[in-house]
Amino acid sequence: MVEKTDPREAVLEKYRRGIVQVYTGNGKGKTTAAFGQALRAIGHGFKICVIQFMKGRKYGELLAFERCFPDAVVYLSGLDSFVMRDNPAPLDIELANKGLDLARSVIASGEYNMVILDEINVALDFKLIQLSAVIELIQNKPPALDLILTGRYAPKEIIEIADTVSEVQEIKHHYSAGIKGRAGIEY
């Protein structure tokens, strides 16, 4: 937990209400927004845990956190390949459920001030994990824990129980002009 020098701050922290945030929509930048929120929290001494669903590659955000913020933990819970939406491989389902089990454990540990479940909305949409399990996870989180869920296709049930929902809308994307994805921009 966050160390406070003023004893009144420790008492206030005990009663702090954690915020559930959702970053969704078809635009670029949802994961980046969540990592930006983590960076802000790290600046205030928060302990952060990120679980990335459906990702098996070390994206730039993860590399930066490993290099610059060793107290922030990032776990990958997927393969470095695309998941077939209508026919996911059994391994994709298994890895997503292991990620959900890890999320339960991390959240229950009380060790972190903020937990980010990156791309969990896509894992839900692809039916890799059960919506009821994610709702239960949100409803049973410690009261002071800040929880962030990212990814396209956020279910209405999660949008309803979240405190803050931001929809990232694509207006224009360089892919449409034939510009390929590259390190530092897409990953």
Secondary structure, DSSP 8 states (H G I E B T S, - for coil): ----SSHHHHHHHHT----EEEEESSSS-HHHHHHHHHHHHHHTT--EEEEEET--S--HHHHHHHHH-TTSEEEEES-SS---TTS--HHHHHHHHHHHHHHHHHHHHT--SEEEEETHHHHHHTTSS-HHHHHHHHHTS-TT-EEEEE-SS--HHHHHH-SEEEE---S--GGGGT----TTTT-
